[in-house]
Amino acid sequence: MTEQLRNDYDVVVVGGGAAGLSAALMLARARRSVVVIDAGAPRNIPAAGVHGLLALDGMPPTELLARGRAEVRGYGGHVVPAQVATLTGADNGFAVALADGRVVRARRLLVTTGLVDELPDIPGLRARWGRDVLHCPYCHGWEVRDQAVGVLASGPLSVHQALLFRQWSADVTFFTHTMPPPTDEDAEKLAARGIAVVSGEVASLEVVEDRLVGVRLSDGTVVGRAALAVSPRMTARADFLATLGLRPAQHPSGVGQYIPSDATGRTEVPGVWVAGNVTDLTAQVGAAAAAGAAAAAQINADLVATDTQRAVDAHRGPFSAESEARICERVTGERRHGL
């Protein structure tokens, strides 16, 4: 059943992951009208559990999101399964057009749409993503501890990734794949940590009974591995922001594109905030949720300032209660003094 949309809200949150739901919860508790537009494509859905999240470690991503939606709705917020088609400026805010034809207005926008992981084009790799083909050692390192881990050179941080995974396993192999060989400095670091370097392009993954067992090179050589770490190129899901003049920028690390913002999540477009992986490519679930809550507090403060200024302007206006009181007082005083 499609949830009923209001015509307008204080805040429209685009993106229903940890950052968006956390922000909506904060805003709903602040008695703001808020709706989350959720396209239903969470980045971490392939993972069996969310790790490193205090008191919720190991919870399946789907359960975490379901709990979050219920909490937001419990405070009167709306969560609507839909996809944003376009965003445009409107009087005192924005018009959000959905792909199904509905349009909703917002005084402020918070974009928490996350990012897309662009994986190397290696047969069998995407099917293992989030299982035994991994990215973040803090998310999945414990689950592959003491196993044979491979690291596929696929980006500027691949050597760093190999050195990180060495913390969880003494058996780490670095596959140069199609990247240049490590620099002398990096090669020394890898050697010092006992990380083997294998040259040659990776052709495919070896899978037996739905488990990764090795990496096959283009010359036919198979190197036994139980897990493979990959650094994907990460691209913010933010094409729809172009109509507002917001476009992704190249991240200084070289790992992808993001939407720049200040420390509070405020973008260069007045009234538009961002939070989570759309602006912080390396944020884990806990950090993304915290950023959403922080951005929500900033948005509420911004709305409070706007509402207060409007109240002050009305208070000072020629037909305000204050003005009428001043006039009455002046007239009374003139009568009292016979003027």
C-alpha positions in Angstrom: 0.0 0.0 0.0 1.3 3.4 -1.0 1.7 5.7 2.1 -0.3 8.9 1.8 1.9 12.0 1.1 1.1 15.4 2.3 1.4 18.3 -0.1 4.3 19.9 1.8 6.7 19.2 4.6 9.2 21.1 6.6 11.9 18.6 5.4 12.1 16.0 2.7 14.8 13.4 3.2 15.9 11.7 0.0 17.4 8.4 0.9 16.2 5.7 3.4 19.4 4.3 4.8 20.9 4.8 8.2 21.7 8.5 7.6 18.3 9.4 6.3 16.3 7.5 8.9 18.4 8.8 11.7 17.8 12.3 10.4 14.1 11.8 10.1 13.9 10.4 13.6 15.6 13.5 15.0 13.4 15.8 13.0 10.2 14.0 13.9 11.1 14.2 17.5 11.7 17.9 17.0 8.0 18.1 15.9 8.9 18.8 12.3 6.9 17.4 9.5 9.2 15.1 7.6 9.1 12.5 4.9 11.7 10.0 3.8 11.7 9.1 0.1 13.2 5.6 0.0 14.2 4.1 -3.3 14.8 0.8 -1.6 18.4 0.1 -2.8 20.6 0.1 0.3 24.3 -0.3 -0.4 24.9 -2.9 2.3 22.1 -5.2 1.4 24.4 -8.0 0.3 26.0 -8.2 3.7 24.8 -10.7 6.3 25.2 -8.2 9.1 26.1 -4.7 10.1 29.2 -4.7 12.2 30.9 -2.2 14.5 27.6 -0.6 15.5 27.3 -0.5 19.3 24.6 -2.7 20.8 23.5 -3.8 17.3 26.5 -5.6 16.0 25.7 -8.3 13.5 22.1 -7.2 12.9 21.0 -7.9 9.3 20.8 -4.7 7.3 17.1 -5.3 6.4 16.2 -5.6 10.1 18.1 -2.4 11.0 16.2 -0.5 8.3 12.9 -2.0 9.3 13.4 -0.9 12.9 14.4 2.6 11.8 11.3 3.0 9.6 9.1 1.9 12.4 10.7 4.4 14.8 10.3 7.3 12.4 6.7 6.5 11.8 6.1 6.1 15.6 6.9 9.8 15.9 4.6 10.9 13.1 7.2 10.9 10.3 6.4 9.4 6.9 8.5 6.9 5.0 7.5 6.5 1.4 8.9 3.9 -1.1 9.6 6.0 -4.2 12.3 7.4 -6.4 13.0 11.1 -6.9 12.9 12.1 -10.6 13.7 15.8 -10.3 14.3 18.6 -7.8 13.5 22.2 -8.5 13.4 25.4 -6.5 10.0 26.7 -5.5 8.6 29.5 -3.3 10.3 29.3 0.1 11.8 25.9 -0.6 11.8 23.1 -3.2 9.5 20.9 -5.3 10.3 17.2 -5.3 8.9 15.3 -8.2 8.7 11.5 -7.8 9.0 9.0 -10.6 5.4 8.0 -10.1 4.2 11.5 -10.9 3.5 12.7 -7.4 5.0 16.1 -6.3 5.7 17.2 -2.8 7.1 20.5 -1.5 9.8 21.0 1.1 11.1 23.9 3.0 14.5 22.1 3.3 16.1 19.1 1.7 18.4 16.5 3.2 20.0 14.1 0.7 21.3 10.8 2.1 21.2 8.7 -1.0 24.6 7.0 -0.4 26.9 5.8 -3.1 27.3 3.2 -5.8 30.2 0.7 -5.6 31.7 0.3 -9.1 33.5 -3.0 -9.0 36.2 -4.4 -11.3 34.8 -6.3 -14.3 36.0 -9.8 -13.3 33.7 -12.8 -13.8 32.2 -14.0 -10.6 33.2 -11.1 -8.5 30.0 -9.1 -8.2 28.1 -12.3 -7.2 30.4 -12.7 -4.2 30.2 -9.0 -3.2 29.5 -8.5 0.5 30.1 -12.2 1.2 33.7 -13.3 0.6 34.5 -10.5 -1.7 34.9 -7.6 0.7 35.8 -3.9 1.0 36.1 -2.7 4.5 38.2 -4.6 7.1 36.4 -2.8 9.9 33.1 -4.1 8.6 34.2 -7.7 7.7 37.8 -8.2 8.9 36.8 -10.2 12.0 34.8 -12.6 9.8 37.8 -13.5 7.7 40.4 -13.4 10.5 43.3 -15.9 10.2 42.1 -16.9 6.7 43.9 -16.7 3.4 43.0 -13.2 2.2 43.7 -11.7 -1.2 43.8 -8.0 -2.0 43.0 -7.0 -5.6 44.9 -3.8 -6.7 42.1 -1.7 -8.2 42.6 1.8 -6.9 44.9 4.3 -5.3 44.4 2.9 -1.8 44.9 -0.8 -2.6 48.3 -1.0 -0.9 46.8 0.7 2.2 44.0 -1.8 2.1 46.4 -4.7 2.0 48.3 -3.3 5.0 45.1 -3.0 6.9 43.9 -6.5 6.3 47.3 -7.7 7.5 46.0 -6.8 11.0 43.4 -9.5 10.7 45.4 -12.2 9.0 49.0 -13.2 8.6 48.2 -14.8 5.2 47.7 -11.8 2.8 48.5 -11.8 -0.9 48.5 -8.7 -3.0 47.4 -9.1 -6.7 48.6 -6.3 -8.9 46.0 -7.2 -11.6 45.9 -4.4 -14.2 47.5 -1.8 -11.9 51.2 -0.8 -12.1 53.4 -2.7 -9.7 53.9 -1.2 -6.2 56.4 1.5 -5.9 59.7 0.7 -4.2 58.5 2.2 -1.0 55.2 0.3 -1.1 56.9 -2.9 -2.1 59.2 -2.6 1.0 56.2 -2.1 3.2 54.4 -5.1 1.8 57.6 -7.2 2.2 58.2 -6.1 5.7 54.7 -7.2 6.7 55.1 -10.6 4.9 52.5 -9.7 2.2 53.2 -11.7 -1.0 52.9 -9.8 -4.3 51.5 -11.7 -7.3 51.8 -10.1 -10.8 49.5 -10.8 -13.6 45.9 -10.0 -14.5 43.1 -11.8 -12.5 40.8 -13.6 -14.9 38.2 -15.0 -12.6 37.4 -16.3 -9.2 37.3 -20.0 -8.2 34.2 -20.9 -6.3 33.4 -24.4 -4.9 30.1 -25.2 -3.2 29.2 -21.5 -3.0 32.5 -20.6 -1.3 35.5 -18.7 -2.7 38.5 -21.0 -2.8 40.9 -19.2 -5.1 41.9 -16.5 -7.6 42.6 -17.6 -11.2 45.2 -15.5 -13.2 45.1 -15.0 -16.9 47.9 -17.6 -17.4 45.8 -20.2 -15.7 47.5 -20.1 -12.3 45.2 -20.5 -9.3 46.2 -18.9 -6.0 44.2 -20.3 -3.1 42.3 -17.6 -1.2 39.2 -17.7 1.1 38.4 -14.0 0.8 39.2 -11.2 -1.6 39.4 -7.5 -0.7 38.6 -5.0 -3.4 38.7 -1.2 -3.4 35.7 -0.2 -5.6 35.3 3.2 -7.2 32.7 4.9 -5.1 30.3 7.4 -6.8 27.6 9.4 -5.0 24.0 8.7 -6.0 23.3 12.4 -6.8 22.5 12.9 -10.5 19.1 14.4 -9.6 20.9 17.3 -7.7 22.2 18.7 -11.0 19.0 20.7 -11.5 19.8 22.6 -8.3 23.4 23.3 -9.4 24.9 20.6 -7.2 27.2 18.1 -9.0 29.6 15.5 -7.7 33.3 16.4 -7.3 36.3 14.2 -7.5 37.3 13.1 -4.0 40.8 14.1 -3.0 41.8 10.5 -2.3 41.0 9.6 -5.9 38.6 6.8 -4.9 35.5 8.3 -6.5 33.0 11.2 -6.5 31.1 12.9 -3.6 28.9 15.9 -2.9 31.0 18.5 -1.1 29.6 20.1 2.1 30.8 21.8 5.3 31.1 20.0 8.6 27.4 20.2 9.3 26.4 18.8 5.9 25.3 22.2 4.5 26.0 22.4 0.7 26.6 25.5 -1.4 22.9 25.6 -2.3 20.9 27.3 0.4 18.4 24.9 2.0 20.1 21.7 0.9 22.0 19.5 3.2 23.8 16.1 2.7 24.8 13.3 5.1 26.2 9.8 5.0 28.1 8.2 2.1 26.9 10.7 -0.5 29.3 13.2 1.1 31.6 11.0 3.2 32.6 8.0 1.1 34.3 6.1 3.9 31.6 6.5 6.6 30.4 3.2 8.2 26.8 2.8 9.3 27.3 4.3 12.7 29.1 7.3 11.4 26.4 7.8 8.6 23.6 7.6 11.2 25.4 10.1 13.4 25.9 12.5 10.5 22.2 12.3 9.6 21.3 13.2 13.2 23.7 16.1 13.3 22.5 17.4 9.9 18.9 17.2 11.2 19.7 19.3 14.2 21.3 21.9 12.0 18.3 21.9 9.7 15.9 22.3 12.6 18.0 25.2 14.0 17.9 26.8 10.5 14.1 26.5 10.4 13.8 27.9 13.9 15.9 30.9 12.9 13.6 31.4 9.8 10.4 31.0 11.8 11.7 33.4 14.5 12.6 36.0 12.0 9.2 35.8 10.4 7.6 36.2 13.8 9.7 39.2 14.6 8.8 40.8 11.2 5.1 40.2 11.9 5.5 41.5 15.4 6.9 44.7 14.0 4.4 45.0 11.2 1.9 47.9 10.9 -1.0 45.6 11.7 0.6 43.5 14.4 -0.7 43.3 18.0 2.3 45.2 19.2 1.6 48.0 16.7 -2.0 48.2 17.8 -1.0 48.3 21.4 1.5 51.2 20.8 -1.2 53.1 18.9 -3.8 52.5 21.7 -1.3 53.7 24.3 -0.4 56.8 22.3 -4.1 57.6 21.8 -4.9 57.1 25.4 -2.0 59.3 26.4 -3.1 62.1 24.1 -6.6 62.0 25.5 -5.3 62.0 29.0 -3.3 65.1 28.3 -6.1 66.8 26.4 -4.2 66.7 23.1 
